Amino acid sequence: MSRLFRLCCWCWALSAMSLDRLPLALTATDEAEPDFIGQIDNVTVAQGRDAILSCTVSHLNDYTVGWVKVDTKAIQATGRRVVTLNSRVSVENIPDSPIWKLIIKSAQPDDAGYYMAQINTDPMKSQMAYLSVMEPPNIDDEATPSVRQVRENEPVELYCQATGQPVPIIAWKREDGTNISHDPCRHANDTQQKIVSSNGSLPKGHGRLCIASADRSSMGTYFCIASNGVLPSVSKRIQLVVLFPTAIRAEKPLVGAPAGVNGIGLECIVEASPLSHHLFWYFGNTSIGPNERHTMTIHKINAYTIKMTLAILNLRETDAGLYRCQAGRSEATIRLYIHNPMTTPSRSTTTKWMLDIRTTPWKERQLRTSAAHLAIIQSPVITTETYRSVTLNRHTSSQAEVLTSSNRPVQEVVYKNPSVHRRPPSSSTASDLNHQHRPTGQLVLMTSMIAILTQVISFVSC
């Protein structure tokens, strides 16, 4: 009896326990499992900026969200607790909010890669997003030489190696702004044409600058500029040196000056690479050094050209002779000669002369039958005596004076200005000078015109 009672009590206890658990099982089955809402977005930030990866989870309940870096399989955080030893990593979640954030402060290139957000369900649910950290360009100094030397007419290549994320693009420019003559880097038997820029720079994407035949115009400072959209862009100076022997020439091989001038300069142009520091001046075989009458200056024109100047003060006749300018083993000569100063002749004052034929009204005219008048009419060529009977009017700056044959000879009237002896000469205009030096042919023409006019007047009077 007791055994039967115990068995019934045990069955009753088991049935009671099953009834107690049945609502819990039904409740757990009815609840929705947690899941991601939407997709996690990829993130791109510049180096040094904060990167934030964000996911949204619904119905999380007692489950947990974790973050893992995929390439290293390092757990970053579980729930609100940070697991990684990286002090720049943190997690942010507002209570009862479905948004979970993984924050990486001052992101660095090593932080780039895939990150996974996980929900610890069975099976596990996850999403991934890529973090891209843009790195500003950086030029590798060891792989990019600062100076390149090449002999004239030989090929040369300028290298520029840069790193960054995204991969930088390279542009070349000259410091002086002149155009760059660029040959595509090729084999010797390639016959491609040169690419010449219009604004001093080459198309981007060139990590090498190739010059098939370097000449003196290729010499100078070049800039390698790397940029990828992340500030700041960087550049490096590369000096191209083209080597060639020294050449010297005189700016003016023959120089003349009058004795006593304050100073005169003798100039020589030197082209060399590298530039020679042995620069000398000689007078004959005597070396000239700086003193109270000689000064020497050197002016740099460009990277391979200089101007040597020897200034001689208080020029004397003994300074005439052959001078030599020397640079290294090359030299040029300049011959200096002394001449007497030229005297400038003074300009004489000239006077304009105007023909003035005095006439009277037609009714008041008297019949001219004098011997002189008949001589004028009958003579085919006017004579000196005939010309003396004509009245000339001279216009001066002060007043008009009438000169006739009674007080002025013909030659004086035409070629000589009587006022020169009465007052100082004044400046003459260009037309006065032309009058003063009028050739004899013009005088004959004027005389013939006077004869013709006189004959016409006489005919009218008659």
C-alpha positions as CSV (number, residue, x, y, z in Angstrom):
1,M,0.0,0.0,0.0
2,S,2.7,2.3,0.9
3,R,4.6,1.5,-2.3
4,L,1.5,2.3,-4.4
5,F,1.0,5.6,-2.6
6,R,4.6,6.6,-3.2
7,L,4.3,5.8,-6.9
8,C,1.1,7.9,-7.3
9,C,2.8,10.8,-5.5
10,W,5.8,10.5,-7.9
11,C,3.6,10.5,-11.0
12,W,1.6,13.5,-9.7
13,A,4.8,15.5,-9.1
14,L,6.0,14.7,-12.6
15,S,2.8,15.8,-14.1
16,A,2.8,19.0,-12.1
17,M,6.2,19.9,-13.2
18,S,5.3,19.3,-16.9
19,L,2.3,21.6,-16.5
20,D,4.4,24.3,-14.9
21,R,6.9,24.3,-17.8
22,L,4.4,24.2,-20.6
23,P,3.6,28.0,-20.6
24,L,7.3,28.9,-20.5
25,A,8.0,26.7,-23.5
26,L,5.0,28.1,-25.4
27,T,6.2,31.7,-24.5
28,A,9.8,31.1,-25.7
29,T,8.5,29.7,-29.0
30,D,6.2,32.7,-29.6
31,E,9.0,35.3,-29.1
32,A,10.9,36.6,-32.3
33,E,14.6,36.0,-32.5
34,P,17.0,39.0,-32.8
35,D,18.0,40.1,-36.2
36,F,19.8,42.9,-38.1
37,I,17.8,45.7,-39.6
38,G,19.4,46.8,-42.8
39,Q,23.0,46.4,-43.9
40,I,26.1,47.8,-42.2
41,D,27.6,50.6,-44.4
42,N,31.2,50.7,-45.5
43,V,33.1,53.6,-43.9
44,T,35.9,55.7,-45.4
45,V,37.8,58.2,-43.3
46,A,41.0,60.2,-43.6
47,Q,43.9,59.2,-41.5
48,G,43.6,60.8,-38.1
49,R,39.8,61.1,-38.2
50,D,37.4,59.0,-36.0
51,A,35.8,56.0,-37.7
52,I,32.3,54.8,-36.6
53,L,30.8,51.4,-37.7
54,S,27.1,51.1,-36.8
55,C,24.6,48.3,-36.9
56,T,20.9,48.1,-35.9
57,V,19.5,45.0,-34.2
58,S,15.8,44.3,-33.3
59,H,14.5,42.0,-30.5
60,L,17.9,41.6,-28.9
61,N,16.5,40.8,-25.5
62,D,19.0,38.8,-23.6
63,Y,21.3,38.2,-26.6
64,T,24.6,40.0,-27.1
65,V,26.2,42.0,-30.0
66,G,29.9,41.5,-30.6
67,W,32.5,43.0,-32.9
68,V,35.4,41.2,-34.5
69,K,38.2,42.3,-36.9
70,V,38.1,39.8,-39.6
71,D,41.7,39.7,-40.9
72,T,43.2,39.3,-37.4
73,K,40.2,37.5,-35.9
74,A,40.7,39.7,-32.9
75,I,37.5,40.3,-30.8
76,Q,37.0,44.1,-30.3
77,A,34.0,44.1,-28.0
78,T,31.1,42.0,-26.6
79,G,28.0,44.0,-25.6
80,R,29.1,47.2,-23.9
81,R,32.4,45.7,-22.8
82,V,35.6,46.4,-24.8
83,V,37.9,43.3,-25.1
84,T,40.8,44.6,-27.3
85,L,43.8,46.2,-25.8
86,N,43.6,49.1,-28.3
87,S,42.8,52.1,-26.2
88,R,41.4,53.9,-29.3
89,V,38.5,51.4,-29.6
90,S,35.2,51.9,-27.7
91,V,31.5,50.8,-27.9
92,E,28.4,53.0,-27.7
93,N,24.8,51.9,-27.1
94,I,22.0,53.9,-25.5
95,P,19.8,51.7,-23.3
96,D,16.8,50.3,-25.0
97,S,18.2,51.5,-28.4
98,P,18.6,49.1,-31.2
99,I,21.7,50.9,-32.5
100,W,25.2,49.6,-31.6
101,K,28.4,51.5,-32.6
102,L,32.0,50.5,-32.7
103,I,34.1,53.7,-32.5
104,I,37.8,53.8,-33.5
105,K,39.4,57.1,-32.6
106,S,42.1,58.7,-34.8
107,A,42.0,55.9,-37.4
108,Q,45.3,54.7,-38.8
109,P,46.2,52.7,-41.9
110,D,46.6,49.6,-39.7
111,D,42.9,49.9,-38.7
112,A,41.7,49.4,-42.3
113,G,40.0,46.1,-43.1
114,Y,36.7,44.2,-42.7
115,Y,34.9,44.3,-39.4
116,M,32.1,41.8,-38.4
117,A,29.1,42.4,-36.1
118,Q,27.7,39.2,-34.5
119,I,24.6,38.1,-32.6
120,N,25.1,35.1,-30.4
121,T,22.1,33.1,-31.6
122,D,22.2,29.5,-32.7
123,P,23.2,29.6,-35.5
124,M,25.1,32.9,-35.2
125,K,23.9,35.9,-37.2
126,S,26.5,38.4,-38.6
127,Q,27.2,41.2,-41.0
128,M,30.4,42.7,-42.3
129,A,31.6,46.2,-43.4
130,Y,34.9,47.5,-44.7
131,L,36.8,50.4,-43.1
132,S,39.0,52.3,-45.5
133,V,41.5,54.7,-44.1
134,M,42.8,57.3,-46.6
135,E,46.4,58.0,-46.2
136,P,48.0,61.3,-47.5
137,P,50.8,60.9,-50.0
138,N,54.3,60.4,-48.9
139,I,57.4,60.5,-51.1
140,D,60.1,57.9,-50.4
141,D,63.3,59.9,-50.1
142,E,65.6,56.9,-50.4
143,A,64.0,55.8,-53.7
144,T,63.9,59.4,-55.0
145,P,67.4,60.9,-55.5
146,S,67.6,64.7,-55.0
147,V,70.4,65.3,-57.5
148,R,70.9,63.7,-60.9
149,Q,74.0,64.3,-63.1
150,V,74.4,63.5,-66.7
151,R,76.7,64.5,-69.6
152,E,75.4,66.7,-72.3
153,N,73.4,64.8,-75.1
154,E,73.0,61.7,-72.9
155,P,69.7,60.2,-71.8
156,V,68.5,60.6,-68.2
157,E,65.5,59.5,-66.1
158,L,64.2,61.3,-63.0
159,Y,62.5,58.9,-60.5
160,C,59.8,59.8,-58.0
161,Q,58.3,57.1,-55.7
162,A,55.3,57.9,-53.5
163,T,53.0,55.9,-51.2
164,G,49.5,56.6,-49.9
165,Q,45.9,55.5,-49.9
166,P,44.6,55.7,-52.6
167,V,47.7,55.3,-54.6
168,P,49.1,58.8,-55.4
169,I,49.4,60.2,-58.9
170,I,52.6,62.1,-59.9
171,A,53.0,65.4,-61.7
172,W,56.2,67.0,-62.8
173,K,56.9,70.8,-63.0
174,R,60.0,73.0,-63.4
175,E,60.8,75.6,-60.8
176,D,61.3,78.3,-63.4
177,G,57.9,77.5,-65.0
178,T,59.3,76.7,-68.4
179,N,57.9,73.9,-70.5
180,I,59.1,70.3,-70.0
181,S,60.3,68.3,-73.0
182,H,59.4,64.7,-72.0
183,D,60.1,61.5,-73.8
184,P,58.1,58.4,-72.9
185,C,60.4,55.9,-71.2
186,R,61.2,53.5,-74.0
187,H,63.8,51.4,-75.6
188,A,66.5,52.9,-77.8
189,N,64.8,51.7,-81.0
190,D,61.4,53.3,-80.2
191,T,60.6,56.2,-82.4
192,Q,57.7,57.7,-80.5
193,Q,57.4,61.5,-80.6
194,K,58.1,63.7,-77.6
195,I,55.3,64.8,-75.4
196,V,55.7,68.6,-74.7
197,S,53.4,70.2,-72.1
198,S,51.8,73.6,-72.7
199,N,51.8,74.8,-69.0
200,G,55.1,73.4,-67.7
201,S,53.6,70.2,-66.2
202,L,53.2,66.7,-67.5
203,P,50.1,64.5,-67.5
204,K,49.5,63.0,-64.0
205,G,50.4,59.4,-63.4
206,H,54.0,59.6,-64.4
207,G,56.4,58.3,-61.8
208,R,59.4,58.8,-64.1
209,L,60.5,61.7,-66.2
210,C,62.6,60.6,-69.2
211,I,64.7,62.9,-71.4
212,A,66.2,61.1,-74.4
213,S,69.0,63.7,-74.9
214,A,69.8,66.1,-72.1
215,D,71.0,69.5,-73.2
216,R,71.8,72.8,-71.4
217,S,68.2,73.9,-71.5
218,S,67.2,70.7,-69.6
219,M,69.3,71.8,-66.7
220,G,67.5,73.1,-63.7
221,T,65.3,72.2,-60.7
222,Y,62.3,69.9,-61.1
223,F,59.4,69.3,-58.7
224,C,57.9,65.9,-58.2
225,I,54.3,66.5,-56.8
226,A,52.3,63.6,-55.3
227,S,48.6,63.9,-54.6
228,N,45.7,61.5,-54.0
229,G,42.8,63.7,-52.8
230,V,43.9,63.6,-49.2
231,L,45.5,66.8,-47.9
232,P,48.2,67.7,-47.8
233,S,49.9,67.0,-51.2
234,V,53.7,66.7,-51.0
235,S,56.5,67.5,-53.4
236,K,60.2,67.1,-53.7
237,R,62.9,69.1,-55.4
238,I,65.2,67.2,-57.9
239,Q,68.2,69.0,-59.3
240,L,69.2,68.0,-62.8
241,V,72.9,68.9,-63.6
242,V,74.1,68.6,-67.3
243,L,77.9,68.5,-67.5
244,F,79.7,70.2,-70.3
245,P,83.1,71.9,-70.7
246,T,83.8,75.6,-70.2
247,A,83.1,78.1,-73.0
248,I,83.9,81.8,-72.8
249,R,83.3,84.7,-75.2
250,A,83.7,88.5,-75.1
251,E,80.4,90.5,-75.1
252,K,82.1,93.2,-77.3
253,P,85.5,92.2,-78.7
254,L,86.3,95.8,-79.6
255,V,85.6,98.7,-77.2
256,G,86.4,102.4,-77.7
257,A,86.1,105.3,-75.4
258,P,87.6,108.8,-75.0
259,A,90.3,109.4,-72.4
260,G,89.1,110.9,-69.1
261,V,85.7,109.2,-69.0
262,N,84.6,108.3,-65.5
263,G,84.4,104.6,-66.2
264,I,84.1,101.8,-68.8
265,G,83.2,98.1,-68.5
266,L,84.6,95.1,-70.3
267,E,82.3,92.1,-70.2
268,C,82.8,88.3,-70.9
269,I,80.1,85.6,-70.8
270,V,81.1,82.2,-69.3
271,E,79.1,79.0,-69.8
272,A,80.2,75.9,-67.9
273,S,78.9,73.0,-65.8
274,P,80.1,72.8,-63.2
275,L,80.8,76.6,-63.1
276,S,84.5,77.4,-62.8
277,H,85.7,79.3,-59.8
278,H,89.0,80.2,-61.4
279,L,88.1,83.6,-63.1
280,F,90.9,86.1,-64.0
281,W,91.5,89.3,-65.9
282,Y,94.8,90.2,-67.7
283,F,96.1,93.3,-69.4
284,G,98.7,91.9,-71.8
285,N,100.5,89.4,-69.6
286,T,99.9,91.3,-66.4
287,S,97.2,90.0,-64.0
288,I,94.7,92.6,-62.9
289,G,93.4,92.6,-59.3
290,P,90.9,94.8,-57.5
291,N,92.3,98.3,-56.8
292,E,91.3,101.9,-56.8
293,R,90.9,102.0,-60.6
294,H,89.8,98.5,-61.3
295,T,86.7,96.6,-60.0
296,M,85.6,93.1,-60.9
297,T,82.1,91.8,-60.6
298,I,80.4,88.4,-61.4
299,H,76.7,88.2,-62.2
300,K,74.9,84.9,-62.4
301,I,72.5,84.7,-65.3
302,N,71.3,81.1,-64.9
303,A,72.4,77.7,-63.6
304,Y,75.3,77.5,-66.1
305,T,76.0,81.1,-67.3
306,I,77.7,84.0,-65.6
307,K,78.9,87.4,-66.7
308,M,82.4,88.7,-65.8
309,T,82.8,92.5,-65.8
310,L,86.0,94.5,-65.4
311,A,85.3,98.2,-64.7
312,I,88.1,100.7,-65.4
313,L,87.7,104.1,-63.7
314,N,89.2,107.4,-64.8
315,L,90.2,106.1,-68.3
316,R,93.7,107.0,-69.4
317,E,95.5,106.7,-72.7
318,T,97.8,104.1,-71.1
319,D,94.8,101.8,-70.6
320,A,94.5,101.1,-74.3
321,G,95.6,97.7,-75.3
322,L,94.6,94.0,-75.3
323,Y,92.7,92.5,-72.3
324,R,92.1,88.8,-71.6
325,C,89.3,87.3,-69.6
326,Q,90.0,83.7,-68.4
327,A,87.8,81.0,-66.9
328,G,89.6,77.7,-66.2
329,R,91.6,76.9,-69.3
330,S,89.4,79.0,-71.7
331,E,89.9,82.6,-72.4
332,A,88.6,85.5,-74.7
333,T,90.2,88.8,-75.7
334,I,88.9,92.4,-75.8
335,R,90.8,95.3,-77.4
336,L,90.3,98.7,-75.8
337,Y,91.3,101.8,-77.8
338,I,91.3,105.5,-76.8
339,H,90.0,108.2,-79.2
340,N,89.8,112.0,-78.9
341,P,86.4,113.3,-77.9
342,M,84.4,114.6,-80.8
343,T,83.4,118.3,-80.9
344,T,79.8,119.1,-81.8
345,P,79.5,122.0,-84.2
346,S,77.2,124.8,-83.2
347,R,74.1,125.3,-85.2
348,S,73.7,128.6,-86.9
349,T,70.6,130.7,-86.9
350,T,68.6,130.6,-90.2
351,T,65.9,133.0,-91.4
352,K,62.9,132.3,-93.5
353,W,62.7,134.4,-96.6
354,M,59.5,135.1,-98.4
355,L,59.0,136.7,-101.8
356,D,56.9,139.8,-101.6
357,I,55.8,141.4,-104.9
358,R,54.2,144.7,-104.1
359,T,51.4,145.7,-106.5
360,T,48.8,148.4,-106.7
361,P,45.2,148.2,-107.8
362,W,44.6,147.7,-111.5
363,K,43.2,151.2,-112.2
364,E,46.0,153.0,-110.4
365,R,48.8,151.1,-112.2
366,Q,51.0,153.1,-114.4
367,L,52.5,151.9,-117.6
368,R,55.9,150.7,-116.8
369,T,58.2,151.6,-119.7
370,S,61.4,152.1,-117.8
371,A,64.6,150.5,-119.1
372,A,64.8,148.2,-116.2
373,H,61.2,147.0,-116.6
374,L,61.8,146.4,-120.3
375,A,64.9,144.4,-119.5
376,I,62.9,142.2,-117.3
377,I,60.3,141.6,-119.9
378,Q,62.7,141.0,-122.7
379,S,65.3,139.0,-120.9
380,P,64.7,135.2,-121.2
381,V,66.7,134.6,-118.0
382,I,66.6,136.8,-115.0
383,T,70.0,138.4,-114.1
384,T,71.4,139.5,-110.8
385,E,70.5,143.1,-111.5
386,T,67.0,142.1,-112.3
387,Y,66.7,140.1,-109.0
388,R,68.0,143.2,-107.1
389,S,64.9,145.1,-108.3
390,V,62.6,142.6,-106.5
391,T,61.7,143.4,-102.9
392,L,62.2,140.6,-100.4
393,N,60.5,140.4,-97.1
394,R,62.4,138.8,-94.2
395,H,60.4,137.5,-91.3
396,T,62.2,137.4,-88.0
397,S,61.0,136.8,-84.4
398,S,61.1,140.5,-83.7
399,Q,59.7,142.4,-86.7
400,A,59.6,142.2,-90.6
401,E,62.3,144.2,-92.4
402,V,62.4,145.0,-96.1
403,L,65.7,144.3,-97.8
404,T,66.4,145.5,-101.3
405,S,69.3,145.5,-103.7
406,S,70.3,149.0,-102.5
407,N,71.6,147.8,-99.1
408,R,72.0,144.0,-99.4
409,P,73.9,142.1,-102.0
410,V,72.2,139.1,-103.6
411,Q,74.5,136.5,-102.1
412,E,74.1,137.9,-98.6
413,V,70.3,137.8,-98.9
414,V,70.2,134.2,-99.9
415,Y,73.0,132.5,-97.9
416,K,73.7,134.8,-95.0
417,N,71.6,135.9,-92.1
418,P,72.6,139.5,-91.1
419,S,71.1,139.1,-87.6
420,V,73.8,136.6,-86.6
421,H,76.2,139.4,-86.0
422,R,73.7,141.5,-84.0
423,R,72.4,139.0,-81.4
424,P,73.2,135.4,-80.1
425,P,72.1,132.5,-82.2
426,S,68.8,130.9,-81.4
427,S,67.7,127.3,-81.9
428,S,66.6,126.5,-85.5
429,T,63.7,124.4,-86.6
430,A,64.0,121.6,-89.1
431,S,62.5,123.7,-91.8
432,D,65.0,126.5,-91.1
433,L,67.9,124.1,-91.5
434,N,66.5,122.9,-94.8
435,H,66.3,126.6,-96.0
436,Q,69.8,127.3,-94.8
437,H,71.3,124.4,-96.8
438,R,69.0,124.8,-99.9
439,P,71.0,123.7,-103.0
440,T,71.7,126.2,-105.9
441,G,69.2,124.4,-108.2
442,Q,66.4,125.5,-105.9
443,L,67.7,129.2,-106.1
444,V,67.6,129.0,-109.9
445,L,64.1,127.6,-109.9
446,M,62.9,130.4,-107.5
447,T,64.6,133.0,-109.8
448,S,62.8,131.6,-112.9
449,M,59.5,131.7,-111.1
450,I,60.0,135.3,-110.1
451,A,60.7,136.2,-113.8
452,I,57.6,134.4,-115.0
453,L,55.4,136.1,-112.4
454,T,56.9,139.5,-113.2
455,Q,56.2,139.0,-116.9
456,V,52.5,138.0,-116.2
457,I,52.0,141.1,-114.0
458,S,53.5,143.4,-116.7
459,F,51.3,141.9,-119.3
460,V,48.2,142.5,-117.2
461,S,49.3,146.0,-116.5
462,C,49.6,146.7,-120.1
